[in-house]
Amino acid sequence: MYRNFSVVPKVMFGRGCFDQLDGILEERRSDETSHMVFILDDVFQGKPLEGRVPLRQQDYILHINVDDEPKTRYIDELVDRIKERTPVLPDGIVGIGGGSTLDIAKAVSLMLTNPGSAADYQGWDLINNPAVYHVGIPTLSGTGAEVSRTTVLTGPEKKLGINSDYTLFDQMVLDPELIAGAPKEQWFYTGMDCYIHDVESLHGTFLNEFSRAYGEKSIELCRTVFLEEPEDKDDKLMMASLFGGMSIAYSQVGACHALSYGLSFVLGTHHGIGCCITFDYLEDIYPQGVEEYRRMMEKHGIVLPRNLTGALSDSQFDTMVKVALGLVPLWENCFGPDWRKIMTYDRVMELYKRM
């Protein structure tokens, strides 16, 4: 069976296009008393970008914190805050920030129209009701969250996305000016998430010409951005992120992402740096990709943290291994249907102990 997946229906790209956001939202407003909720990374609180948010009379900004990876209970808290403020659903949710902020915006828009906790929907196609209209505006590029049908969340038992066609944004606003000036390490770790998406997609067993076309262009752009540093690197990285997200939409990620999920679940490691730490130990699976990745790290003076797992208990190691091995589609993409014979419990344990 071929998959019939959805894509984001509207995309605006270009320097300065953020200033057209008010016009985009205008057509979605139901009447003069309706409101939009702008979910904004609190790193921008009191900064110029916050002042550019096109608030109308009933609109408001919901500042969110992404010092920790997004958790299902945090989504539930944010949904409760929105519902307590007014019983009427907002006309739209607008997420402005990095990948975690975009994932939070997607999850909130889903949970405003679906009962229960966000943890109830961690998995594939469990959402029953369409989300509130939602817009994604990235201020970092690399995660592909702006185009992804998943919102990655850490729940009480697992780290796993809410995967649904309803998760997809209704509108993307891609303004390269918004990602300029990001801290170097954060810029690098987030961008490497895109590079790793491409490597895992292009070397996966699920690969097809649809995925290859997007993945090859994305990795070409990543090489230009991180090995050549052109003047328009922000524009190129923003498109690389979009194409990388499209590449894995019709295939899948692989070993690095599966292992990074276990690392994040136990240690709370942020996704971008978690992928970077994990990928550095996978030269036997992705030899060319890891070699090139290390050249990118050297060029940008990136030094990864080491010995993260040295003080973990046997129970914590066991949890990490089980979380990673639970991501069956990722391992199938990496090694095929017989992946369990290749990526055993002991092999995953050995990898984590090296970290």
C-alpha positions in Angstrom: 0.0 0.0 0.0 1.3 3.4 -0.9 0.9 6.2 1.6 -1.4 9.1 0.8 0.0 11.7 3.1 -0.9 15.4 3.5 1.3 18.4 3.2 1.2 21.9 4.5 -1.3 23.6 2.1 0.1 27.2 2.3 3.8 28.3 2.4 5.1 31.9 2.3 8.9 32.3 1.9 11.1 35.4 1.7 13.0 37.9 3.7 10.6 40.2 5.6 7.5 38.1 4.9 6.8 38.0 8.6 5.4 41.4 8.2 2.5 40.0 6.1 1.3 37.8 9.0 -1.6 40.1 9.9 -3.0 39.8 6.4 -2.6 36.0 6.4 -4.6 35.8 9.7 -7.2 38.3 8.6 -9.0 35.8 6.4 -9.2 33.3 9.3 -10.8 35.7 11.8 -14.5 34.9 12.3 -15.6 38.3 13.6 -14.5 41.3 15.6 -14.6 39.5 18.9 -12.6 36.5 17.8 -9.0 36.0 18.9 -5.7 34.5 18.0 -3.2 33.0 20.4 0.5 33.6 19.6 2.7 31.0 21.2 6.1 32.7 21.5 9.3 31.3 22.9 10.0 33.3 26.0 13.6 34.0 24.8 11.9 36.7 22.7 10.0 38.3 25.6 10.7 42.0 25.6 12.7 41.7 22.4 12.0 43.4 19.1 10.3 40.3 17.6 7.7 40.3 20.3 6.8 43.9 19.3 6.3 42.9 15.7 3.6 40.3 16.6 0.4 41.7 14.9 -2.0 41.6 17.9 -5.6 42.6 17.4 -7.9 43.7 20.3 -8.7 40.2 21.7 -5.4 38.5 20.8 -2.8 37.6 23.3 0.7 36.2 23.5 1.3 33.0 25.4 5.0 32.9 26.4 6.3 29.4 26.7 9.6 28.0 28.0 11.6 25.4 26.1 14.5 25.0 28.4 13.3 21.4 28.7 12.0 19.2 25.9 8.2 19.6 25.4 6.3 17.3 27.8 2.8 16.0 27.5 1.9 17.5 30.9 3.1 20.9 29.8 0.8 20.7 26.7 -2.1 19.9 29.0 -1.3 22.9 31.3 -1.1 25.3 28.3 -4.4 24.0 26.9 -6.1 24.5 30.3 -4.7 28.1 30.5 -6.2 28.9 27.1 -9.6 27.4 28.0 -9.7 29.1 31.3 -9.1 32.5 29.7 -12.1 32.1 27.4 -14.5 29.3 26.8 -14.5 30.2 23.0 -11.9 28.4 21.0 -9.4 30.8 19.3 -9.6 31.3 15.6 -6.0 30.3 15.4 -2.8 29.3 17.1 0.5 30.8 15.8 3.7 29.3 16.9 6.9 31.5 16.7 10.2 29.9 17.7 12.4 26.9 17.2 11.4 23.3 16.7 10.2 22.8 20.3 8.0 25.9 20.1 6.5 24.7 16.8 5.9 21.3 18.3 4.1 22.9 21.3 2.0 25.0 19.0 0.9 21.9 17.0 0.2 19.9 20.1 -1.9 22.7 21.7 -3.9 23.2 18.5 -4.7 19.5 18.5 -5.6 19.2 22.2 -8.0 22.2 22.1 -10.3 20.0 20.0 -9.5 16.5 21.3 -10.4 15.3 24.8 -8.0 13.9 27.4 -4.3 14.3 27.8 -1.7 14.8 25.1 -0.1 11.5 26.4 -3.2 9.6 25.1 -2.3 10.5 21.5 1.4 9.6 21.4 1.6 7.2 18.5 0.3 7.0 14.9 -3.1 8.4 13.7 -4.8 8.4 17.1 -6.2 12.0 16.7 -9.9 12.0 15.8 -10.8 15.7 15.4 -9.2 18.3 13.3 -7.0 20.8 15.1 -7.6 24.5 15.5 -6.2 26.5 12.5 -2.4 26.8 13.2 0.5 28.6 11.7 4.2 27.8 12.1 6.9 30.5 12.0 10.4 29.1 12.6 13.2 31.2 14.2 15.6 28.3 13.9 16.0 25.9 11.0 16.8 22.3 10.9 14.2 20.3 12.8 11.7 20.2 9.9 9.0 20.8 12.5 7.4 23.4 10.2 6.5 20.7 7.7 6.3 17.6 9.8 3.1 15.6 10.6 4.4 14.9 14.1 4.8 16.8 17.3 7.5 15.2 19.4 6.6 15.0 23.1 8.0 13.3 26.2 5.3 11.6 28.1 5.2 9.7 31.4 6.2 6.4 29.7 7.9 7.3 26.4 9.2 10.0 24.1 7.1 9.8 21.0 5.3 12.1 18.6 1.6 12.7 18.0 1.7 11.6 14.4 -1.3 12.7 12.4 -2.3 14.5 9.2 -4.2 16.9 11.6 -0.8 17.8 13.2 0.4 19.6 10.1 0.4 23.3 10.1 -2.2 25.0 7.9 0.3 27.7 7.0 4.1 28.2 7.1 5.7 31.6 7.2 9.4 31.1 6.3 11.4 34.4 6.9 15.2 33.9 6.8 15.6 37.2 8.6 14.2 35.5 11.7 16.9 32.9 12.0 19.8 35.4 11.7 21.8 35.9 14.8 21.0 32.6 16.6 23.7 31.4 19.0 26.3 29.5 17.1 26.0 26.2 18.9 22.2 26.2 18.8 22.3 27.1 15.1 24.7 24.2 14.5 22.9 21.6 16.5 19.6 22.4 15.0 21.0 22.5 11.5 22.6 19.1 12.1 19.2 17.7 12.9 18.4 18.4 9.2 21.7 16.9 8.0 21.0 13.8 10.0 17.5 13.6 8.6 19.0 13.5 5.1 21.6 10.9 5.9 19.1 8.6 7.6 16.5 9.0 4.8 19.0 8.6 1.9 20.5 5.4 3.5 17.2 3.9 4.6 15.4 0.9 3.3 12.2 3.0 2.9 13.9 5.2 0.4 12.1 6.1 -2.8 12.5 8.7 -5.5 10.2 11.1 -3.8 12.3 11.0 -0.6 15.6 10.9 -2.6 14.7 14.0 -4.6 14.1 16.1 -1.4 16.9 14.5 0.6 19.6 15.0 -2.0 18.7 18.7 -2.4 18.6 19.2 1.3 21.9 17.6 2.0 23.5 19.6 -0.9 22.2 22.8 0.8 23.5 21.6 4.2 27.0 21.0 2.8 27.0 24.5 1.3 25.8 26.1 4.6 28.1 24.2 6.9 31.2 23.7 4.8 31.2 26.9 2.6 29.2 29.4 4.7 27.7 31.5 1.8 26.3 35.0 2.4 22.7 33.6 2.0 23.3 30.7 4.4 20.1 31.5 6.4 17.9 31.3 3.2 19.6 28.0 2.2 19.3 26.4 5.7 15.6 27.3 5.9 15.0 25.5 2.6 17.2 22.6 3.6 15.1 22.1 6.7 11.9 22.2 4.6 13.3 19.7 2.1 14.7 17.5 4.8 11.4 17.3 6.5 9.7 16.4 3.2 12.3 13.7 2.6 11.5 11.8 5.8 7.7 12.4 5.3 7.6 9.6 2.8 10.4 7.5 4.3 11.6 7.7 7.9 14.6 8.6 10.1 16.8 6.0 11.5 19.3 4.8 14.2 20.4 8.2 15.3 17.0 9.5 16.1 15.9 6.3 17.8 18.9 6.4 20.1 18.6 10.1 20.7 15.0 9.6 21.9 16.2 7.2 24.6 18.9 9.7 25.6 16.4 12.5 25.8 13.8 10.5 27.8 16.2 9.7 30.6 18.6 12.7 30.6 16.3 15.4 29.2 18.9 16.1 26.4 17.6 18.6 23.8 16.8 17.0 20.5 19.4 18.8 18.4 22.4 18.2 20.6 21.1 14.7 21.4 21.2 13.8 17.8 24.6 15.3 17.4 26.0 13.3 20.4 24.4 10.1 19.2 25.4 10.5 15.5 29.1 10.8 16.5 29.0 7.1 17.6 27.4 5.7 14.5 30.4 5.5 12.1 29.7 1.8 11.6 26.2 2.5 10.3 26.6 5.8 8.5 30.4 6.0 7.8 30.4 8.7 5.1 27.8 10.8 6.9 29.7 10.7 10.2 33.0 11.5 8.6 31.5 14.6 6.8 29.7 15.6 10.0 33.0 15.6 11.9 34.5 17.9 9.3 31.5 20.3 9.9 32.1 20.2 13.6 35.8 20.9 13.2 35.1 23.9 10.8 32.7 25.5 13.3 34.7 24.7 16.5 32.0 22.5 18.0 33.0 20.3 21.0 30.5 17.8 22.1 29.9 16.9 25.7 31.3 13.5 26.7 30.6 10.9 29.4 26.9 11.8 29.7 25.9 8.3 30.8 28.8 7.5 33.1 26.8 7.9 36.3 23.5 6.2 35.2 22.1 3.3 37.1 21.3 -0.1 35.5 17.7 0.8 35.6 18.2 4.1 33.7 20.3 2.3 31.1 17.5 -0.3 30.7 14.9 2.4 30.2 17.0 4.2 27.6 17.5 0.9 25.6 13.8 0.0 25.8 12.7 3.5 24.7 15.1 3.4 21.7 14.1 -0.2 20.7 10.4 0.7 20.9 10.7 3.0 17.8 10.2 0.1 15.4 9.6 2.1 12.1 13.0 3.9 12.6 14.9 0.6 13.0 13.0 -1.0 10.0 14.1 2.0 7.9 17.7 1.6 9.0 18.1 -2.1 8.8 15.0 -3.7 7.2 12.5 -6.1 8.6 15.1 -8.3 10.3 16.5 -5.3 12.3 16.1 -7.1 15.6 18.9 -9.5 14.6 21.2 -6.6 14.0 20.3 -4.0 16.6 20.1 -6.1 19.7 19.5 -5.0 23.3 23.2 -5.6 24.0 24.3 -3.5 21.0 22.2 -0.6 22.0 23.4 -0.9 25.6 27.0 -0.8 24.4 26.4 2.3 22.4 24.8 4.1 25.3 27.6 3.1 27.6 30.1 4.7 25.1 28.3 8.0 25.4 
